[in-house]
Amino acid sequence: MTDGGDGPPVGGPGWAYFLDLDGTLIDFADTPGDVRVDGDLRHLLEGLHHAAGGAVAIITGRSLDDVDALFSGIAFPVAGQHGLERRAADGRLSRHPAPPGLDEARRVLTADLDPRIEFEDKGLSLALHYRQAPTLGGYAGRLARRAAESAGPEYAVLSGKQIVELKPAGRDKGVAVREFLAEPPFQGRLPLFLGDDVTDEDGFASVNALAGASIKVGAGPTVARWRLRDVRAVRAWMARAIAAWRTP
């Protein structure tokens, strides 16, 4: 894995881009609702989207509605809730219904929840954010596992950076990447995936298997083959990626 020298590959003609959001394109905030998208990021994403002929998708744990609120007026291809819902490049929407048990899991998670933990209902998945109380990570994890047991075997617990989520099993960011690659304008291209969290490892594994490029943002063990230091480095990388499409 490369961290220095010429840095990670930037793609160019023949490539498709899959980008995580929080911790990759934008820095974390105390709560998900505190995050704001600045003009520089909008400019870079629109530039890369245009240069790549639309083959740029956001792959995130956020809901699709949440992404649209952040990028008001721009309808990028998006896989939300780790691939449980997806908007294709042509605007077509698909959602994978939650199996029975989500209501029971919601009840378990919200009953006497420590007020320092933020509960988020994404519609098809549920999350506990403990960024404002990092010492409660163990408690949040135990509570999520108890909720999963109540919901049934079709649900799984997914842990990330100061977040733990309960979601239907069998859907992940790697599956979302493969679904996009079966459709225009992604079809026939090599995939390039950027992410920062444990929840992005499925995406890295998928693009590695497809001879694509996987790039981890920040520290930590990973199956990604390259690394960028932080969000600032990702922004600089995006500018180089746009330039790569303009080079004869």
Helices and strands as residue ranges (DSSP letters): E 15-19, G 32-34, H 39-51, E 56-59, H 64-70, E 78-80, G 81-83, E 85-87, E 93-95, H 102-110, E 118-121, E 126-129, G 134-136, H 137-151, E 155-160, E 163-168, H 173-181, E 190-195, G 198-200, H 201-209, E 213-217, E 226-228, H 231-246
